C-alpha cells in the first residue's frame, strides 16, 4: 500500500485530503509544517509527499531537498501559480491548484505513483505509463457508458499517443479538463508536466506575462524575471481552457508558439525553443468568432487539427444514473454516510432534469442532497433540482424592487428575471469605467462568476484599449 505524507497548515484542507486518500486505499500521514513533518515522520520513507506551497516556517518546496528520493506534489492557490511554476523548476513533479476537484487530485496521485520505479525513483523513460494502460485510460478518468462517450474514449486513445494539437469542444461542466488529462496520461509525455490554464480566469493585462513569462523591469511591478507557463510545460503538455477568451495580442504570440515552437518573454529580445504539446478547450464557437474578428482564423486552424466534442449531459441520458451513483458513493464515504441510496422518485427526477450545468451540476446536486439527508434515502426534495441554486448570490441591496414575499414558483421566476435584468443593466452601465474585478466586487460575485454570467447573457467583455 503506497504511503503518502500530507503537509498542509490549514486543518480543513489537510483533513479533507487525508480522508480522500484514505478512502482511495492509501496509507496517509500528515503534518502542519516542514519542521513538524521532519520531527514526527521520515519524509524520505514515503512514496509521495503532497505539500502546500506556503507554510509556516520553511516553504513546501524545501521538502524537495529534504526528501530527494520522494516525489513532491505542490498544492497552491491560483494567485500563486507563478510560484508553482518555479517550484516545478526546483524539482516538484507536479502542482495542483486550489480549489481542486477530487477526481483531479486522485488522478494526479495515481499518475505520479504509476511513474515511480521499485526504488521510488522516477523512470527516465516516458513510456513506463504504458505498462499499465488501464490506469491512464480515459474510461478510468471519465465516466461514460453511452455511445457518444465511448466514441470520445476511442478518439482520445487514438490521438493521445501522437503529437497532434487537440481542440476540445464542450459546454461548461462537461469534463473538458478530464479529457485533457486523459490525453496527456496516454501520451509519451506522461512523465512530464501537464500545465492547465484557464484563460478566462487570468486578468487580460497579465495573460501574456503568465503564458510567456517576463524579464525583470518589463513592466511596472516586474521586480524579477519570471518563467511563463508555456516554458514550464516544456517537454510536457499545455492545456488552455476557454481559449476563446485570449486577447488578440496573446493570440498572435500563441500562434508563433504553434508555428515556430518558440517563445519570447515579455520585455525580451531573445527567443527560446520549447517542445510543448498543445491541448485547447472552449465552450464557444471559435469558427463563428473568426468571422467577427474576435478570434484569429489562422490560430483557429492551427488549433483545430483534431477536434474532440464532449457531449452535454442531456445527450447522455443513459449515463445520468450511473454518474449519480458514482457521486453518491464518493460523497457518502466522505461524509460518513456509506448506505445512501436514491429513491425511485429521485431517479426519475434526475432523468427528467435538463442539466444546463452538465456533470458539474449533477455532482453539486448529489453533494447538496448528501449533506441534507438525515436517513439513508435521497428524495427529490433533497436534490432541489427546480431551484436555481447554482446561480451566484447577489446581495439584496443590489436588487431593485421591494422584498414583499409572493408565493409559489411564479414569484421565484419573477425574482430571477429581475436579477438577470439588473445584472445586464449594471454591467452595461458601468463596464466603461470599472474593471472586471471592480464589477465583480460591486455585484458580490467572483470574477469567474461574472465571466460565466456574461457568456450566458451574451454580454461581451469590454476589451482594454491600452
C-alpha positions in Angstrom: 0.0 0.0 0.0 1.6 3.4 -1.1 2.4 5.7 1.8 1.6 9.4 1.4 2.6 12.4 3.6 0.4 15.5 3.5 2.0 18.8 4.7 -0.7 21.5 5.0 -1.3 24.1 7.7 -5.0 24.6 7.1 -6.8 22.0 9.1 -9.9 21.7 6.9 -7.9 21.1 3.7 -5.4 18.7 5.4 -8.3 16.7 6.8 -10.2 16.6 3.5 -7.2 15.4 1.5 -6.4 12.8 4.2 -9.9 11.4 4.1 -10.0 11.4 0.3 -6.7 9.5 0.0 -7.6 7.0 2.8 -10.9 6.2 1.1 -8.9 5.6 -2.1 -6.8 2.9 -0.2 -3.6 4.8 0.6 -1.8 4.9 3.9 -1.7 8.6 4.9 0.2 10.7 7.5 0.1 14.4 7.9 1.9 17.4 9.3 1.3 21.2 9.6 4.8 22.3 8.5 8.0 21.1 7.1 9.6 21.1 10.5 6.8 19.1 12.0 7.0 16.6 9.1 10.7 16.0 9.9 10.1 15.8 13.7 7.3 13.3 13.5 8.0 11.4 10.3 10.7 10.4 7.9 9.7 12.2 4.7 12.2 10.3 2.6 10.4 7.0 3.5 7.1 7.9 1.9 6.1 7.1 -1.7 4.7 10.6 -2.3 4.6 14.0 -0.5 1.7 16.4 -1.1 2.6 19.8 0.3 1.1 23.3 0.3 3.4 25.8 -1.2 3.1 28.4 1.5 3.6 27.0 5.1 4.6 28.5 8.4 8.4 28.3 8.5 10.1 26.6 5.6 8.2 26.6 2.2 6.8 23.4 0.9 9.4 23.3 -1.9 12.0 22.7 0.8 10.8 19.1 1.0 12.2 18.6 -2.5 15.7 19.0 -1.0 15.0 17.3 2.3 13.4 14.2 0.8 15.3 13.9 -2.5 14.1 10.3 -3.2 10.4 11.1 -2.8 8.3 12.9 -5.4 6.6 16.1 -4.2 3.2 17.3 -5.4 2.7 21.0 -4.7 -0.7 22.5 -3.8 -1.2 26.2 -4.5 -3.8 28.8 -4.9 -4.3 30.2 -8.4 -2.9 33.5 -7.2 0.4 31.8 -6.5 0.5 30.0 -9.9 3.8 31.6 -11.0 5.4 30.4 -7.8 4.1 26.9 -8.5 5.8 27.0 -11.9 9.0 28.0 -10.2 8.6 25.0 -7.8 8.4 22.7 -10.8 11.7 24.1 -12.0 13.1 23.2 -8.5 12.1 19.6 -8.9 8.4 19.2 -7.9 6.8 16.5 -10.1 3.5 18.3 -10.5 1.4 21.1 -9.0 -2.4 21.2 -8.4 -4.3 24.5 -8.0 -6.8 25.1 -5.2 -9.7 24.6 -5.1 -9.2 21.2 -6.8 -11.6 18.6 -7.9 -11.4 15.3 -6.0 -11.0 13.3 -9.3 -8.2 15.7 -10.3 -6.3 15.0 -7.1 -6.7 11.3 -7.2 -5.7 11.2 -10.9 -2.6 13.2 -10.2 -1.6 10.9 -7.3 -2.2 7.8 -9.4 -0.2 9.2 -12.3 2.8 10.1 -10.0 2.8 6.8 -8.2 2.5 4.9 -11.5 5.6 6.6 -12.8 7.8 5.6 -9.8 10.1 2.6 -10.1 10.6 -0.1 -7.4 13.1 2.1 -5.5 10.8 5.1 -5.7 12.8 6.9 -8.3 11.0 8.2 -11.3 11.8 6.5 -14.6 13.7 8.4 -17.2 11.6 6.8 -19.9 8.4 8.4 -20.8 6.8 5.1 -21.8 6.6 3.5 -18.3 3.0 4.6 -18.0 2.3 2.3 -21.0 3.0 -0.8 -18.8 -0.4 -0.2 -17.1 -2.6 1.4 -19.7 -5.7 0.8 -17.7 -4.5 3.3 -15.1 -4.5 6.2 -17.6 -7.3 5.0 -19.9 -9.9 7.7 -20.4 -12.6 5.3 -19.2 -10.8 5.2 -15.8 -10.7 9.0 -15.6 -14.1 9.9 -17.0 -17.4 8.0 -16.7 -19.4 7.3 -19.8 -21.2 4.1 -21.0 -23.3 5.7 -23.7 -22.3 5.5 -27.4 -21.4 9.2 -27.5 -18.9 8.9 -24.7 -17.5 5.6 -26.0 -16.7 7.4 -29.2 -14.9 10.1 -27.2 -12.8 7.5 -25.4 -11.9 5.8 -28.7 -10.9 9.2 -30.2 -8.8 10.0 -27.1 -7.0 6.6 -27.3 -6.2 7.2 -31.0 -5.0 10.8 -30.8 -3.2 10.7 -27.4 0.0 8.9 -28.5 0.5 11.4 -31.3 1.9 15.0 -31.2 -1.2 16.4 -32.8 -2.7 19.6 -31.4 -6.2 18.9 -30.0 -9.2 21.2 -29.6 -11.8 20.0 -27.1 -15.3 21.4 -27.6 -18.0 21.2 -24.9 -20.3 23.1 -22.7 -19.2 24.3 -19.2 -19.2 21.4 -16.8 -18.9 18.5 -19.3 -15.4 17.4 -18.2 -13.1 19.0 -20.8 -10.2 19.2 -18.3 -10.6 15.5 -17.5 -10.4 14.8 -21.3 -7.2 16.8 -21.5 -5.7 14.9 -18.6 -6.5 11.6 -20.3 -4.8 12.8 -23.5 -1.7 13.7 -21.5 -1.6 10.5 -19.4 -1.9 8.3 -22.6 0.8 10.2 -24.4 4.6 9.7 -24.4 4.8 12.9 -22.4 3.0 11.4 -19.4 6.2 11.6 -17.2 6.4 15.3 -17.9 4.1 18.1 -16.5 0.6 18.9 -17.6 0.1 22.6 -17.1 -3.5 23.7 -17.0 -4.5 27.4 -17.6 -8.0 28.9 -17.5 -7.6 31.8 -19.9 -10.8 33.4 -18.6 -9.6 33.5 -15.0 -6.4 35.5 -15.6 -6.7 39.3 -15.9 -6.3 40.4 -19.5 -3.4 42.7 -18.5 -1.4 39.7 -17.1 -2.2 36.9 -19.6 0.9 37.4 -21.7 3.2 37.6 -18.7 1.6 34.4 -17.3 1.8 32.4 -20.5 5.2 33.6 -21.9 7.0 34.9 -18.8 8.7 38.3 -18.4 12.1 39.8 -17.9 12.9 42.0 -14.9 11.7 45.5 -15.4 9.5 44.6 -18.4 6.6 46.5 -16.8 5.7 48.2 -13.6 5.8 45.6 -10.8 8.1 43.2 -12.6 10.8 43.2 -9.9 12.3 39.9 -11.1 12.3 37.7 -14.1 9.5 35.0 -14.3 9.2 31.7 -16.1 6.0 31.5 -18.1 3.5 28.6 -18.1 4.4 27.6 -21.6 8.1 27.2 -20.7 7.1 25.3 -17.5 5.3 22.8 -19.7 8.4 22.2 -21.9 8.6 18.5 -22.7 5.0 18.0 -21.5 1.5 19.3 -22.4 -0.2 22.7 -22.0 -3.9 22.8 -21.6 -5.5 26.1 -22.4 -9.1 26.1 -21.1 -11.5 28.7 -22.5 -9.1 29.7 -25.2 -11.7 31.8 -26.8 -11.1 34.4 -24.1 -7.5 35.1 -25.1 -6.9 38.7 -26.1 -5.7 39.5 -29.6 -2.1 40.1 -28.8 -1.8 36.8 -26.8 -3.4 35.0 -29.8 -0.7 36.3 -32.1 2.1 35.2 -29.7 0.5 31.8 -29.2 0.3 31.3 -33.0 4.1 31.8 -33.1 4.5 29.1 -30.5 2.5 26.7 -32.6 4.3 27.6 -35.9 7.8 28.0 -34.7 7.9 26.1 -31.4 9.5 29.1 -29.7 8.6 31.7 -27.1 9.8 35.2 -26.3 9.3 36.6 -22.8 7.7 39.9 -22.3 10.4 42.5 -22.4 13.0 40.2 -24.0 14.6 40.3 -27.4 15.7 36.7 -27.3 13.5 33.7 -28.3 13.7 30.3 -26.8 12.7 26.9 -28.3 10.1 24.9 -26.5 8.7 21.4 -27.0 5.1 21.5 -25.9 2.0 19.6 -26.9 -0.9 22.0 -27.1 -4.4 21.0 -25.9 -7.1 23.7 -26.0 -10.7 23.8 -24.9 -13.7 26.1 -25.3 -17.4 26.2 -24.9 -17.7 28.9 -27.6 -18.0 28.6 -31.4 -14.5 29.6 -32.5 -15.3 29.3 -36.1 -18.1 31.9 -35.7 -15.7 34.1 -33.7 -13.2 34.1 -36.6 -15.9 35.7 -38.8 -16.5 38.5 -36.3 -12.7 39.1 -35.8 -12.8 38.0 -32.1 -10.5 35.0 -32.8 -7.7 34.7 -35.4 -8.6 32.5 -38.3 -5.0 31.2 -38.7 -4.8 30.3 -35.0 -8.2 28.5 -35.2 -6.9 26.3 -38.0 -3.6 25.6 -36.1 -5.6 24.5 -33.0 -8.3 22.6 -34.8 -6.2 19.8 -36.2 -8.1 17.2 -34.2 -11.4 18.1 -32.5 -13.0 16.2 -29.7 -16.5 17.1 -28.7 -17.7 16.3 -25.2 -21.5 15.8 -25.3 -23.6 17.7 -22.8 -25.3 15.6 -20.1 -28.7 16.0 -21.7 -27.4 13.9 -24.6 -26.1 11.2 -22.3 -29.4 10.0 -20.8 -28.2 6.5 -20.1 -25.2 7.9 -18.1 -27.1 10.1 -15.7 -28.0 7.5 -13.0 -24.5 5.9 -13.3 -22.9 9.2 -12.7 -25.3 10.0 -9.8 -24.5 6.7 -8.1 -20.8 7.3 -8.6 -21.0 10.7 -7.0 -23.3 9.4 -4.2 -20.9 6.7 -3.2 -18.0 9.2 -3.1 -19.9 11.8 -1.1 -21.3 9.1 1.2 -17.8 7.9 2.0 -16.6 11.5 2.6 -19.4 12.4 4.9 -19.7 9.1 6.8 -23.0 8.1 5.1 -22.0 4.9 3.2 -25.5 3.5 2.9 -27.2 6.3 1.0 -29.5 5.3 -1.9 -31.6 7.2 -4.4 -35.4 6.8 -4.2 -37.3 5.8 -7.4 -38.8 9.2 -7.5 -35.3 10.8 -7.2 -34.0 8.7 -10.0 -36.9 9.8 -12.2 -36.3 13.4 -11.3 -32.6 13.1 -12.2 -33.5 11.6 -15.6 -36.1 14.3 -16.3 -33.9 17.3 -15.5 -32.2 19.2 -18.4 -28.9 19.7 -16.6 -27.8 23.1 -18.0 -24.8 22.9 -15.8 -24.0 19.3 -17.0 -21.9 16.9 -14.9 -20.8 19.6 -12.5 -24.4 20.5 -11.7 -25.2 16.8 -11.1 -22.3 16.4 -8.8 -23.3 19.6 -6.9 -26.9 18.3 -6.6 -25.7 15.0 -5.1 -23.4 16.7 -2.7 -26.2 19.0 -1.5 -28.6 16.1 -1.1 -26.0 14.1 0.9 -25.4 16.9 3.3 -29.2 17.4 3.9 -30.2 13.8 4.1 -31.0 12.6 7.6 -31.7 9.0 6.7 -30.5 6.6 4.0 -32.7 7.6 1.1 -32.2 10.6 -1.2 -35.6 12.1 -2.2 -36.4 14.6 -5.0 -36.9 17.4 -2.4 -33.3 16.9 -1.2 -32.0 17.2 -4.8 -33.7 20.5 -5.2 -33.5 20.4 -9.0 -36.2 23.0 -9.7 -34.3 25.8 -7.9 -31.6 28.0 -9.4 -29.2 27.0 -6.6 -26.2 27.2 -8.9 -26.7 30.9 -9.6 -24.5 33.4 -7.9 -25.8 35.1 -4.8 -26.2 38.8 -5.5 -26.6 41.0 -2.3 -30.2 42.0 -1.7 -29.2 45.6 -1.6 -28.4 45.4 -5.3 -31.8 44.0 -6.3 -34.3 46.6 -7.3 -37.9 46.3 -6.1 -39.4 45.5 -2.7 -38.9 42.5 -0.5 -42.5 41.6 -0.4 -42.9 37.8 -0.4 -45.0 36.3 -3.2 -46.0 32.7 -3.0 -45.3 29.8 -5.5 -42.8 29.4 -8.2 -44.1 32.4 -10.2 -42.6 34.7 -7.7 -39.2 32.9 -7.9 -39.3 33.2 -11.7 -40.1 36.9 -11.5 -37.3 37.4 -9.0 -34.8 35.5 -11.2 -35.8 37.7 -14.1 -35.2 40.9 -12.1 -31.8 39.6 -11.1 -30.9 38.9 -14.8 -32.2 42.3 -15.8 -30.4 44.1 -13.1 -27.1 42.3 -13.8 -27.3 43.2 -17.5 -28.2 46.8 -16.8 -25.5 47.2 -14.1 -22.7 45.7 -16.3 -23.6 47.7 -19.4 -23.9 50.9 -17.4 -20.6 50.6 -15.6 -18.1 48.5 -17.6 -16.6 51.5 -19.3 -15.4 52.9 -16.0 -14.9 49.8 -13.9 -12.5 46.9 -14.3 -13.8 43.3 -14.2 -12.6 43.0 -10.6 -14.5 46.1 -9.5 -17.7 45.0 -11.3 -17.5 41.6 -9.6 -16.9 43.2 -6.2 -19.9 45.6 -6.6 -22.1 42.6 -7.7 -20.9 40.5 -4.8 -19.7 37.7 -7.0 -16.4 36.3 -8.2 -14.7 37.3 -11.4 -15.3 33.8 -12.8 -19.0 34.0 -12.0 -19.1 37.4 -13.7 -17.5 35.9 -16.8 -19.8 32.9 -16.8 -22.9 35.1 -16.5 -21.6 37.4 -19.3 -21.4 34.3 -21.5 -24.9 33.1 -20.6 -26.5 36.5 -21.3 -24.3 37.3 -24.3 -22.7 40.4 -22.9 -19.2 40.6 -24.4 -16.3 41.7 -22.2 -15.2 45.3 -22.9 -11.7 45.0 -24.5 -9.0 47.1 -23.0 -7.9 49.9 -25.2 -4.3 50.1 -23.7 
